Amino acid sequence: MAFIDRVQSPSDSPTRPPLNTITVVNPVTCTPIGQVPATSADEVRAAVERARAAQVAWAKRSIKERGDLLKKWSVMMLEAQAELIEIVRRETGKPDGGAYEELMVVDMQTHYYAYRAARFLKPEIRKPLIPLAHKAMVFYQPHGVVGVISAWNFPLLLGFSDSVAALIAGNAVVLKPSEFTPYTSLFAADMMYKAGIPRDVFQVVTGAGETGAALCDYADYIAFTGSTATGRKIAVRCAERLIPYSLELGGKDPAIVLRDADLDRAAAGVVIGALENAGQACVSTERVYVDKTVYQPFMQKLLARLETFKVGSENGYHVDMGCMTTERELSRAEDHIQDALAKGAQIVYGGKRRPDLGPRFIEPTVLVNVNHDMKVMREETFGPLIPIMTFDSEDEAIRLANDTEYGLSACIYTRDFKKARKLALQIITGDVTVNRPMLAFGSAGAPMGGRKNSGIGRRNGREGLLRFVVPQTVVTDNGLAGKLGNNQWDSRTLFFASTAQKLRRFLPFI
């Protein structure tokens, strides 16, 4: 492709050995796409230093100006969608529809923050020590340089939903994309420069784990999306430097099908939730619990829907699922299948590789007779598996849903919305959706994130923007409470403070 050909390594950096590069592979064919630099720790430090110098002028621009530049970038991305979708597809192996979905969500999030950031970050007046004599205001200041470490499964959405929010808040950003999918980020960065965003304000450093570790050593804030194991290491590194961070980590998300559910909608929702991006999503449905009284009709509808589900390697929006992006993820899925079979589970659909489509294709797989002693019900699979258990009561369903170290998302299928909300509040997750999976992930105005081992912090909504700023309190004294002497609590000050406190009983707004 034209863009990939333009950005091939080795780079023009005089400090990098010519062979210190990473080969990017098309997972559909397992053939090389190109090479990118393995950015060294010294180069990361230099990138952060440039970003820190450029951030001062960037933060002085108005929020509206920053938002307008990012809206312009988003429009340019939409205009270049054909080339962008091809890059995403070649790096991840997902079908065109999945790539387009990433672009749509990022566009919505960009416009959401561009229109609302000024309101979210507006200075606020707070109650001071002595009303009328003091004025307390809270200002929201950017951290400085935000390091974004992104995952390969949604290379545009994950990297740039964080980056856009950080930039609008006045930070500079250094993005380290996954070594498996760097070209999506490089393409989007090129579009940012064309939209007028300064090159040092937004930078992309390519590389593997060492590059991300270096970014943790120099940035002022880290926003990480990836595995729980890596997230723990990043938390330790950030704690040693006493810098803030947010982590969106793994999940083992349950779906609960109640007896009053619309079974057609439930079957469709489970298929989408479990097989979106070949199951390679932190918010994928990885466990399904079905009321015993509707188990048989639900299974019939689920298997019938899978018969029309299209797995393929060709271009086009008619393909429902592509391949696994890495061999590691494919091997884990197969391991979970074999572990379940060895412990008594049965396959009622799929379960095999599809070498006729490519080396990393596997069929959607439905497992029954599973239990919580199996890896497929306890460990994150990150693959197109649908393990199904039954339950006798709603209390049992909630207990099973909470029987996990993770707490990212969940989905409930029912016609009774009041019951759904009641049950949702009993599930220990960052979000719960009703009758359709993954809704919170794309809801620009609602916070989304994990509990337990699924992460710290939130993306989306006001909460997703406020993590990229630091509240700074400024309190002024107008002199009404008396002048400062050797002891600031003189008789006049004490009288004024006491009177103000009494007034608060009748005028609580002061």
Secondary structure, 3 states (H helix, E strand, C coil): CHHHHHCCCCCCCCCCCCCCEEEEEECCCCEEEEEEECCCHHHHHHHHHHHHHHHHHHHHCCHHHHHHHHHHHHHHHHHCHHHHHHHHHHHHCCCHHHHHHHHHHHHHHHHHHHHHHHHHCCCEEECCCCCCCEEEEEEEEECCEEEEECCCCCCCHHHHHHHHHHHHCCCEEEEECCCCCHHHHHHHHHHHHHHCCCCCCEEECCCCHHHHHHHHHHCCEEEEECCHHHHHHHHHHHHHHCCCEEEECCCCEEEEECCCCCHHHHHHHHHHHHHHHHHCCCCCEEEEEEEHHHHHHHHHHHHHHHHCCCECCCCCCCCCECCCCCHHHHHHHHHHHHHHHHCCCEEEECCCECCCCCCCCECCEEEECCCCCCHHHHCCCCCCEEEEEEECCHHHHHHHHHCCCEECEEEEECCCHHHHHHHHCCCCCCEEEECCCCCHHHCCCCCECCEECCEECCECHHHHHHCCEEEEEEEEECCCCCCCCCCCCCHHHHHHHHHHHHHHHHCCCC
